Amino acid sequence: MNRGAWVFVVSLLGLTGSWCGLVWYPQVQLGQQKETTTVPDKQLYPVARPGLAAQGREVYRSEGCYTCHSQQVRQKAVSVGLAVTEAGTNLTELVEAILTVAPQWSRVRVAEAVTRLPFQVLEGVEVAEADRARRQIEVTGAKAVVTVRPVGPDLERGWGRRRSVAADFLWDDPVMPGMLRVGPDLANVGARVPDPRWLLTHLWDPQIQSPGSMMPPYRYLFEVRPAGERPSADALVLPAGHGPGPGWEVIPRPEAWALVAYLQSLNASPALFEAPVQLPTARRAGTETNTAVSAQP
Ligand code: HEC
């Protein structure tokens, strides 16, 4: 019996199905990505990396840094809560209002907390409950915000403020989200390690800042040359035993500067509509507030 036609039809369906799942549907989902704006300050996001950082991305790629470092922060959930940010003038009433919406706190703790704002009153509640509590607190003249805190192991490690989303990679081609995490995630390393000197020294010899590090040194990104009469301002300041010795200086090559500019440009932390973050910002306590709060338990 000739089943050629069946084999053909079934293979065609199989191939079409996989093509739709792997090419067409992702394209429909993500292909129309555009620049967006941050929430709530409406800044354009993401902006293209500056020229030097774009060159550095090629160094990152050619050195294969992505084999040990991911650039994708994962998130399990968001935790909604309420934080009091400004005390207003009537502290006694504020303390009462807080104790009504959050009876789990002791009076002493609340009386102390309202003098050192922001104070996270509720955490892990429903949005409606947080909003109701906010209104109850604001009738006392205080200010409170409903907080939205992304949570998950990556965020607890301090690798970012929120999960990574496709928009973070909009201007990167190719994207290098990475698959292995021999080293820490670098999606926000620019915010975490803003000091270019730290990054350069770490590239010269990771053992200096992280004794026992598995990261290889990238010495060929630096030029070792005899220190002249006047040492260069760019020369790395290295602890004894980690440099080439007296009479020599270590100067970052252009590739090292570019790579560091790229690392500094990695900062996927602005809050977006699809990945919200809303945390209280510390404000200076008003001087006119009534601090004579009774602090009995
Ligand atoms: C063999 C795996 C490996 C490779 C390849 C590698 N790293 Fe690392 N990296 C690590 C490990 C492990 C750490 C954590 C210990 C440390 O700080 O050295 C680390 C730490 C870092 C840190 C500090 C991050 C922080 O939050 O403290 C930066 C920045 C960094 N690496 C950049 C790079 C760059 C850029 C490259 C490519 C030129 C690279 N790494 C290649 C393993 C690697």
Boltz pocket constraint, residues with backbone or C-beta under 6 A from the ligand:
constraints:
  - pocket:
      binder: B
      contacts: [[A, 59], [A, 60], [A, 63], [A, 64], [A, 65], [A, 66], [A, 67], [A, 68], [A, 69], [A, 182], [A, 183], [A, 184], [A, 185], [A, 189], [A, 192], [A, 193], [A, 199], [A, 202], [A, 206], [A, 207], [A, 209], [A, 210], [A, 213], [A, 214], [A, 215], [A, 216], [A, 218], [A, 259], [A, 263]]
      max_distance: 6.0
